[in-house]
Amino acid sequence: MRRFDEQLMELNDKLLEMGNMVEKSITMVSQALLRHDMELAKQVKAEEKSINRIEKDIEALCLKLLLQQQPVARDLRQISAALKMITDLERIADQSVDISDIIIAMDGGEASELPHIPQMATATVKMVTESIDAFVKKDIDLAKAVIKYDDVVDDLFDCVKQDLIALIRSGASNSEQAIDLLMIAKYFERIGDHARNVAKWVVFSIRGRKVKKPKEQKRGTDLDS
């Protein structure tokens, strides 16, 4: 049993390490976007390789725990949630690289001229950071707050689309970059979705059931049910 507890602690530490690496990756790509920093954008790719390696380490540890220890109840939920979480964290890293590729291709395009894109970047960094904090602290209220905050990112995405329509209609010199800017916003929106998923798995690992989607909830209820 002591060995099992040690392995669970190792799993927790590795998840935290991966989470911190993913948080660093999205922070770097957000700063690269806002500062038009091509070198910083290129560094995001190197970070992704390290994230992929630790994802494989965590996956191997989870499978070892499942096969050798045959955990039940909360321990089983923790391991199952970890396997789901690393998939979402890895996708966040992938999408950070996708954004960095666009930044490099744009070669200094002025994304900051559209105020809602920087706001999306800030909001998604917040979601990723707080979803990881919720896991580390086993904080179910913080996890629920992250899930709700995804609506903020979705609303900002709608604002970006309206900004881009106005940019194209104005005939501004950078209107040709509208598709690139839309793709950046879409990747940030997807990163928000993955951060929300991480928060949902945090809730599952603690409570033993997932948070229901809004359309599945009864009228007048919320995530506190």
C-alpha positions in Angstrom: 0.0 0.0 0.0 2.9 2.4 0.8 4.3 1.8 -2.7 0.9 2.5 -4.2 0.6 5.8 -2.3 4.1 6.8 -3.5 3.2 6.1 -7.1 0.0 8.2 -6.7 2.1 11.0 -5.4 4.4 10.6 -8.3 1.4 10.8 -10.7 0.3 14.0 -9.0 3.7 15.5 -9.3 4.1 14.6 -13.0 0.6 16.0 -13.8 1.5 19.2 -12.0 4.8 19.4 -14.0 3.0 18.8 -17.3 0.4 21.4 -16.3 3.0 24.0 -15.6 4.7 23.3 -18.9 1.4 23.7 -20.8 0.7 26.9 -18.8 4.2 28.2 -19.8 3.6 27.3 -23.5 0.3 29.2 -23.8 1.7 32.1 -21.9 4.7 32.2 -24.3 2.5 32.1 -27.4 0.2 34.8 -26.0 3.2 37.1 -25.3 4.6 36.3 -28.8 1.3 37.4 -30.3 1.0 40.6 -28.4 4.7 41.6 -28.7 5.1 40.4 -32.3 8.1 38.3 -31.0 9.0 35.8 -33.7 11.8 34.2 -31.6 9.4 33.6 -28.7 6.9 32.0 -31.1 9.6 29.6 -32.3 10.4 28.6 -28.7 6.9 27.2 -28.3 7.7 24.3 -30.6 10.6 23.2 -28.4 8.3 23.3 -25.3 5.8 21.0 -27.1 8.4 18.3 -27.4 9.0 18.2 -23.7 5.3 18.2 -23.1 4.8 15.2 -25.4 7.6 13.3 -23.5 6.0 13.8 -20.1 2.6 12.9 -21.5 4.0 9.5 -22.4 5.6 9.1 -19.0 2.3 9.9 -17.3 0.4 7.5 -19.5 2.8 4.7 -18.8 2.6 5.3 -15.0 -1.2 5.3 -15.1 -1.3 2.0 -17.0 1.2 0.5 -14.5 -1.0 1.6 -11.6 -4.1 0.2 -13.3 -2.6 -3.2 -14.1 -0.4 -3.8 -11.1 -2.5 -2.2 -8.3 -6.1 -2.6 -9.5 -7.3 0.5 -7.7 -10.9 1.1 -6.8 -13.1 4.1 -5.8 -11.4 7.4 -5.5 -8.0 6.1 -6.5 -9.4 4.7 -9.7 -11.1 8.0 -10.4 -7.9 9.9 -9.9 -6.0 7.7 -12.3 -8.8 7.7 -14.9 -9.1 11.4 -14.7 -5.3 11.8 -15.1 -5.5 9.9 -18.4 -8.2 12.1 -19.7 -6.5 15.3 -18.4 -3.2 14.7 -20.2 -5.1 14.4 -23.5 -6.6 17.8 -23.1 -3.3 19.3 -21.8 -1.5 17.9 -24.8 -4.1 19.4 -27.2 -3.6 22.8 -25.5 0.2 22.5 -26.3 -0.6 21.5 -29.9 -2.9 24.4 -30.4 -0.3 26.8 -28.9 2.1 25.5 -31.6 -0.6 26.1 -34.2 -0.9 29.7 -33.0 2.9 30.2 -33.1 3.0 28.9 -36.7 0.5 31.5 -37.7 2.3 34.2 -35.9 5.5 33.3 -37.7 3.7 33.2 -41.0 2.1 36.6 -40.4 5.6 38.0 -39.7 4.6 40.7 -37.3 0.9 41.1 -38.2 -0.9 43.5 -35.9 -3.3 41.2 -33.9 -3.2 43.7 -31.1 -5.2 46.1 -33.3 -8.2 43.9 -32.6 -8.6 44.3 -28.8 -10.7 41.2 -28.3 -7.8 38.8 -29.5 -5.5 39.9 -26.6 -8.4 39.6 -24.3 -9.0 36.1 -25.5 -5.3 35.3 -25.0 -5.5 36.6 -21.4 -8.7 34.8 -20.7 -7.5 31.4 -21.9 -4.2 31.7 -19.9 -6.4 32.3 -16.9 -8.5 29.2 -17.6 -5.5 27.0 -18.1 -3.8 28.3 -14.9 -6.8 28.0 -12.8 -7.8 24.5 -14.0 -4.3 23.3 -13.0 -4.6 25.1 -9.7 -8.0 23.4 -9.1 -6.3 20.0 -9.7 -3.4 20.7 -7.4 -5.5 22.1 -4.6 -8.4 19.7 -5.2 -10.6 22.8 -5.3 -14.0 21.9 -6.7 -15.3 25.5 -6.5 -12.3 26.8 -8.6 -12.9 24.0 -11.1 -16.6 25.0 -11.4 -15.5 28.7 -11.9 -13.2 27.6 -14.7 -16.1 25.7 -16.4 -18.4 28.8 -16.2 -15.6 31.1 -17.4 -15.5 29.3 -20.7 -18.6 31.4 -21.6 -16.4 34.5 -21.4 -14.0 33.1 -24.0 -16.9 32.0 -26.2 -18.4 35.6 -26.1 -15.0 37.1 -26.9 -14.7 34.8 -29.9 -18.0 36.1 -31.2 -16.6 39.7 -30.7 -13.5 38.8 -32.7 -15.7 37.6 -35.6 -17.5 40.9 -35.5 -14.2 42.8 -35.3 -12.9 41.0 -38.4 -16.1 41.7 -40.4 -15.7 45.4 -39.6 -12.0 45.2 -40.5 -12.7 43.6 -43.9 -15.4 46.1 -44.7 -13.1 49.0 -43.8 -10.6 47.9 -46.4 -7.8 48.4 -43.9 -4.3 47.5 -45.0 -4.2 44.4 -42.7 -7.6 43.1 -43.7 -5.9 40.4 -45.8 -4.8 38.8 -42.5 -8.4 38.4 -41.4 -8.4 34.6 -41.9 -5.1 34.2 -40.0 -6.5 36.3 -37.1 -9.8 34.3 -37.1 -7.8 31.0 -36.9 -5.8 32.4 -34.0 -9.0 33.3 -32.2 -10.5 29.8 -33.0 -7.4 28.1 -31.5 -7.8 30.2 -28.3 -11.4 29.2 -28.2 -10.5 25.6 -28.4 -7.8 26.0 -25.7 -10.6 27.3 -23.5 -12.6 24.2 -24.2 -9.8 21.9 -23.3 -9.1 23.9 -20.0 -12.8 23.5 -19.3 -12.5 19.8 -19.8 -9.5 19.6 -17.4 -11.7 21.3 -14.8 -14.5 18.9 -15.4 -12.1 15.9 -14.8 -11.0 17.6 -11.6 -14.6 17.6 -10.5 -15.0 14.0 -11.5 -11.9 12.9 -9.6 -13.3 14.5 -6.4 -17.0 13.8 -6.7 -17.2 10.7 -8.9 -19.4 12.2 -11.5 -19.0 14.7 -14.3 -20.4 18.2 -14.4 -23.5 18.2 -16.6 -23.6 20.4 -19.7 -26.0 23.4 -19.3 -28.6 21.8 -21.6 -28.6 18.7 -19.4 -29.3 20.7 -16.3 -32.8 21.3 -15.0 -34.1 24.8 -15.1 -33.1 26.8 -12.1 -30.1 24.6 -11.2 -26.4 25.2 -11.6 -23.1 23.5 -11.2 -23.7 23.2 -7.4 -26.1 20.4 -7.8 
